[in-house]
Amino acid sequence: MRPIILKLLKQEPVTQGEWQDLFYSVHVCLWDDKGPPKLRDALQEDIMDFIKQAQLVREKEFIYKLKSRLYLQYLFYMYLYVYIYIYIYIYIYICFFPLD
């Protein structure tokens, strides 16, 4: 039953036979007095694990985007620094060594 539930959580395709096995397993599980709480606890654990994994993936994507953005800002400021440095160099050269 657990592999089918994990497939559903990950939004993977499930065959008709797997659906039937899942419903049969749940039906049989309900016959036992301790079955529903065990099923609920197992589902809760699987769902929480899935949520934690999704959050980790989201955090990694956020960090990657942040690093990319910071790198682009670094390149921009380096370009700006070089441009200002060249501008000042040309200005000083023109002031101290006029072309006349």
HUMOWO-V440743 format. One line per field, one symbol per residue. ss: DSSP state (H for helix, E for strand, C for the rest). burial: # if it has 24 or more other ideal C-beta (glycine too) atoms within 12 Angstrom, else .. A space follows every 50 residues. Layout:
# HUMOWO-V440743
ss->???
burial->???
This chain:
# HUMOWO-V440743
ss->CHHHHHHHHCCCCCCHHHHHHHHHHHHHHCCCCCHHHHHHHHHHHHHHHH HHHHHHHHHHHHHHHHHHHHHHHHHHHHHHHHHHHHHHHHHHHHHHCCCC
burial->#..##................#...#............#...#..#.... ..................................................
